[in-house]
């Protein structure tokens, strides 16, 4: 293993990829100066989000560096997806115990491969020594006034979620208490869902102008749905039996546990939409084109708060969404 690299050599070797301005003409000045200079397209609003992930809090100690790099960007891309924004640029602040070149090579590959897949340019950042913490700021575009927001839902709107819920929470459980026997392909798929979340950027773009409200499920359905309902000034109702559960997750635990993971697990980074009933088929068609499922799970109505039912009977979730400063349903999440 090489000795620790200096900060500027580290940045040059692992995070500078040729002339960024040549790759993206909207980058007037990229990595290498005190700040980046960026040209926001005419008629667009700038969407900005930032997330930090911390070892032992958002991912287990010893997680593969490639997965950490991927996750650090994926959680931010999911915020862009929820706003219906096209991601464009990112900055990276990386704090780590030492500048290990093998670790950095894998981390950079995970981060930059996902960035390339979504045409995101890394335009700046910082590195420092300390406990492993990764903070990413992402910037994207949305037509002026066209962003999806949490508020905006209307009475009678269908509540719908992309993909399947709870898979990443099941994967985390397998990482925290691995079985004695060799992992099955289904168990490995669940772990991959935790380590390499897939942000639904294209679905978010397709939902613009169709959905009345949207957000990503970073803190679990039971924690996030009340935020959307409150922002819209409405009440929400969810039918628990409608929650989309993968076969892999149902096979890894009983139905009750699978439902708990679907309600409280947020690391799937799926999207929650409020959609007028008359336009649900249109949004579902867009999801179908992306090989994604879109499942109706309930509706918005006048009033306040969130209610739940299971096969027509009132249901009280026994789990809660994640809160960094309160007792959480899982120890590690974003």
Secondary structure, 3 states (H helix, E strand, C coil): CCCCCCHHHHHHHHCCCCCHHHHCCCEEECCCCCCCEECCCCCEEEEEEEEEEEECCCECCCCCHHHHHHHHHHHHHHHHHHHCCEEEEEEEEEEECCCCHHHHHHHHHHHHHHHHHCCCEEEEEEEEECCCEEEEEEEEEEECCCCCCCCCCCCCCEEEEECCCCHHHHHHHHHHCCCCCCCCHHHHHHHHHHHCCCCCHHHHHHHCCCEEEEEECCCCHHHHHHHHHHHHCCEEEEEHHHCCCCHHHHHHCCHHHHHHHHHHCCCCCCEEEEECHHHHHHHHHHHHHCCCCEEEEEEEECCCEEEEEECCEECCCCCCCCCCCCCCCCCCCC
